[in-house]
Amino acid sequence: MDNNNRLIWLGGKMIPVGQATINVLSPTSQFGLNVFEGIRCYWSDQEQQLYAFRLDDHYKRLQQSIKLMRIKSHYSTADFQQGLIDIVKANNYREDIAVRQTVFVDGLGGTWNSCEPVNMFIAPIAKSFVPIEQKKGQRCQVSSWERISDRNLSPRAKVGANYINSRMAYLEAVQNGYDTALILNNQGKVAEGPGSCFFMVRDNVLYTPPVTASVLESITRDTIIRIAQEVLGIKTVERDIDRTELYICDEAFLCGSAMEITHVVDIDGYTIGNGTFGPITHKLSEIYHQATTGQLQAYKNWLTPIY
């Protein structure tokens, strides 16, 4: 599929991406007044099927974001799913893809406190799974920027405007010669990376900040916790993580729907483990891919077939 000529779903119509436009004065354009999901779909060669991963959970979170932002949406969960299936089929994708599904406040002359009119776009794009062996390990800097909290811009809602917080941390890290950032919360504890959740391994135990530590209630995070326990028998402890713990951990990785599982090799100049992906990170990445492509029967209920 030529990504420049693909179709996207906008307001119930499937149109070429170059024709998908909104008014520059709409609240989503001026203020980032939108909520969204990034949904991955994976192609199974064995079954000749494209599977959307944990679609029900994505739409549950999308409805929660709509509620928290007081957006007066008329879209049902069934509308979300049918729109995604229709636009993916219209593009005839038979490869791994990522889908951005965004509900936004549209219209001319709205303000930052507008709740309607509401529109939606669904934009699929080719995005292949990358084995961890082919990924660049990330060098991370602990950011000087503080992670948003439930007292100002709740990270529980997946809102477009929230990602400016990640932008500031990421650009600071890149300017300082790193690949990405780790962001601390207002308690000085580890929260997450820009658009990604954080895990570390110490003495064969998996640790991750709790969802009350200013992190997104991530679907990928939940997936990793479950497959670590149920497939590998590895315990995951959800607790606060101090900054200096980062420097002495055995393994570390970032995760999210977009980046899947990506290993961290350096934090603030401290080498993590042996400077590459560790054995637990490697195994989790393999199992994650098996779960997303229908190779694990126990997790077939996470998959929605497109065709």
C-alpha positions in Angstrom: 0.0 0.0 0.0 1.3 3.5 -0.9 0.8 5.4 2.3 0.4 8.7 0.3 -2.6 7.3 -1.6 -4.4 5.4 1.1 -8.0 6.1 2.1 -9.0 7.3 5.5 -12.4 7.4 7.3 -13.6 10.9 8.1 -17.1 11.7 9.3 -18.5 8.5 7.8 -16.9 8.8 4.4 -13.9 7.0 3.0 -11.7 9.6 1.1 -8.1 9.9 -0.1 -5.8 11.0 2.7 -4.9 14.2 0.8 -8.6 15.3 0.9 -9.1 14.7 4.6 -9.2 18.2 6.0 -10.7 20.1 8.9 -11.2 23.7 9.6 -8.1 25.5 11.0 -10.3 27.2 13.6 -11.8 24.0 15.0 -11.1 23.3 18.7 -9.1 20.2 17.8 -6.8 22.3 15.6 -6.5 25.3 18.0 -6.3 23.5 21.3 -5.7 19.8 20.7 -9.2 19.0 21.8 -9.3 15.4 20.7 -9.1 11.9 22.2 -7.7 9.0 20.4 -6.4 5.4 20.3 -3.4 4.0 18.5 -4.5 0.4 17.5 -2.2 -2.2 16.0 -3.4 -4.9 13.6 -1.1 -7.8 12.7 -1.1 -10.0 9.7 -1.0 -13.8 10.2 0.6 -15.6 7.2 -0.5 -18.9 8.6 -4.2 -18.0 8.9 -4.2 -15.4 6.1 -6.0 -13.1 8.5 -5.4 -9.6 9.8 -6.1 -9.3 13.5 -6.9 -6.1 15.4 -5.3 -6.4 18.9 -7.4 -5.9 22.0 -9.9 -3.8 20.2 -12.5 -4.0 23.0 -10.0 -2.6 25.5 -9.0 0.2 23.2 -12.6 1.3 22.7 -13.4 1.0 26.4 -10.5 3.5 27.0 -11.6 5.7 24.2 -15.1 6.0 25.7 -13.5 6.8 29.1 -11.4 9.5 27.5 -14.5 11.0 25.9 -16.3 11.0 29.2 -13.4 12.6 31.1 -13.1 15.4 28.5 -16.9 16.0 28.5 -17.0 15.6 24.7 -20.6 15.1 23.5 -20.0 12.2 21.2 -22.7 10.4 19.3 -20.4 7.5 18.4 -21.0 4.1 19.9 -18.5 1.4 20.4 -20.1 -0.5 17.5 -19.6 2.6 15.3 -15.9 2.6 16.3 -15.4 -1.0 15.3 -17.3 -0.9 12.1 -15.6 2.2 10.9 -12.2 0.6 11.5 -13.1 -2.6 9.8 -14.6 -0.8 6.8 -11.6 1.5 6.2 -9.0 -1.3 6.6 -11.0 -3.4 4.1 -11.3 -0.5 1.7 -7.5 -0.2 1.7 -7.2 -4.0 1.4 -4.4 -4.2 3.9 -2.8 -7.6 4.2 0.2 -6.6 6.3 0.9 -5.2 9.7 -0.7 -1.8 10.2 -1.2 0.9 12.8 -4.6 2.7 13.0 -5.1 6.1 14.5 -8.7 6.5 15.6 -9.5 10.0 16.8 -12.7 11.6 18.1 -12.4 15.4 18.0 -14.4 18.6 18.5 -14.9 20.1 15.1 -16.6 23.1 13.6 -15.9 26.8 13.0 -15.5 29.3 15.8 -15.4 26.9 18.7 -13.4 27.5 21.8 -11.2 25.6 24.3 -14.4 24.8 26.3 -16.5 23.5 23.4 -18.0 20.1 23.8 -19.5 19.8 20.2 -19.9 19.3 17.3 -18.0 16.0 17.3 -16.4 14.2 14.4 -14.1 11.3 14.0 -11.3 10.1 11.7 -9.8 6.6 11.3 -6.4 6.5 9.6 -4.6 3.2 9.0 -1.0 3.1 7.8 1.4 0.2 7.1 3.7 -0.4 10.1 5.5 -3.7 10.3 6.4 -5.6 13.5 10.2 -5.2 14.1 11.9 -8.0 16.0 13.8 -6.8 19.0 17.1 -8.0 17.5 16.6 -5.4 14.7 15.8 -2.5 17.0 18.1 0.1 18.2 18.4 0.1 22.0 17.3 3.4 23.5 19.6 5.7 25.4 17.4 7.6 27.8 17.8 10.8 29.8 15.8 11.5 32.9 14.0 14.6 31.9 13.9 18.0 33.7 10.3 18.2 32.8 7.7 16.8 35.2 5.0 14.3 34.1 1.4 15.6 34.0 -0.6 14.4 36.9 -4.3 13.8 37.8 -4.3 17.2 39.5 -3.7 19.1 36.2 -4.0 17.1 32.9 -4.9 13.6 33.8 -2.7 11.0 32.1 -5.7 8.6 32.4 -7.3 10.3 29.4 -5.6 9.8 26.0 -5.9 13.4 24.9 -4.0 15.0 22.0 -3.0 18.1 24.1 -1.4 15.8 26.8 1.3 14.8 24.4 2.9 18.2 24.5 4.2 17.1 27.8 5.9 14.1 26.1 7.1 16.4 23.3 9.0 18.7 25.7 10.7 15.8 27.4 11.6 14.0 24.2 13.0 17.1 22.4 15.1 18.0 25.4 16.6 14.5 25.5 17.3 14.4 21.8 18.9 17.9 21.9 21.2 16.5 24.7 22.3 13.6 22.6 20.0 10.9 23.8 17.3 8.9 21.9 14.4 9.5 24.3 13.5 10.5 27.8 12.2 9.1 31.1 9.9 11.4 33.0 9.4 11.6 36.7 6.1 12.5 38.4 5.4 15.2 40.9 6.7 12.9 43.7 10.0 12.5 42.0 9.3 8.8 41.1 9.6 7.3 37.7 6.4 7.7 35.6 6.9 6.8 31.9 8.7 7.6 28.7 7.2 9.9 26.0 4.1 8.0 24.8 5.4 4.7 26.4 5.3 2.8 29.7 8.5 1.7 31.5 9.5 -1.7 32.9 12.7 -2.8 34.6 14.1 -6.1 35.7 16.0 -6.6 39.0 17.0 -10.1 40.2 14.5 -11.7 37.7 11.6 -9.7 39.0 9.7 -7.3 36.7 8.9 -3.9 38.1 6.7 -1.1 36.7 5.2 2.1 38.1 1.6 1.8 39.3 -1.2 3.4 37.2 -1.5 6.0 40.1 2.1 7.2 39.4 1.0 9.5 36.5 1.1 6.9 33.8 -1.4 6.1 31.1 -3.5 3.0 31.8 -1.7 1.3 28.9 -3.1 -1.8 27.1 0.4 -2.9 26.2 1.5 -2.5 29.8 -1.4 -4.8 30.9 -0.6 -7.3 28.2 3.1 -7.5 29.3 2.1 -8.0 33.0 -0.3 -10.8 32.0 2.0 -12.7 29.6 4.9 -12.4 32.0 3.0 -14.1 34.8 0.9 -16.5 32.8 3.4 -17.7 30.1 6.8 -17.1 31.7 5.9 -17.3 35.4 7.7 -14.0 36.1 6.3 -11.9 38.9 5.5 -8.3 38.1 5.6 -5.8 41.0 3.7 -2.5 40.5 5.3 0.0 42.8 7.1 3.4 42.9 10.6 3.4 41.3 13.3 5.7 42.4 15.6 7.4 39.9 18.8 5.7 41.2 17.1 2.3 40.8 17.2 2.9 37.1 21.0 2.9 37.1 21.4 -0.5 38.8 18.7 -2.5 37.1 19.5 -5.6 35.1 17.2 -4.9 32.2 14.9 -2.1 31.1 12.4 -1.5 28.3 9.8 0.9 27.1 6.5 -0.4 25.6 3.4 0.9 23.8 1.2 0.1 20.9 3.4 2.0 18.5 6.8 0.9 19.8 5.8 -2.5 21.0 8.7 -3.6 23.3 11.9 -1.6 22.8 14.9 -2.2 25.1 16.8 0.5 27.0 20.6 0.3 26.9 21.6 3.4 28.8 20.0 5.8 31.3 21.8 9.1 32.1 25.1 7.5 30.9 24.7 4.4 33.1 24.9 1.2 31.0 21.9 -1.1 31.6 22.9 -4.8 31.9 25.4 -5.6 29.2 24.3 -2.8 26.9 21.8 -4.7 24.8 18.4 -6.4 25.4 18.3 -8.8 28.3 16.9 -12.4 28.2 13.6 -11.5 29.9 13.0 -8.5 27.6 13.8 -10.7 24.6 11.4 -13.4 25.6 8.6 -11.0 26.4 9.0 -9.5 22.9 8.7 -12.9 21.3 5.6 -13.9 23.3 4.0 -10.5 22.7 4.3 -11.0 18.9 3.0 -14.5 19.2 -0.1 -13.2 21.1 -0.8 -10.4 18.6 -0.7 -12.8 15.6 -2.9 -15.6 16.9 -0.1 -18.1 17.7 -1.2 -18.4 21.3 -4.6 -20.0 21.7 -4.9 -18.7 25.3 -5.0 -15.1 24.0 -7.2 -15.6 20.9 -9.9 -13.6 22.7 -7.7 -10.5 22.4 -8.0 -10.7 18.6 -10.7 -9.3 16.3 -10.4 -10.6 12.7 -10.8 -8.0 10.0 -11.6 -10.4 7.1 
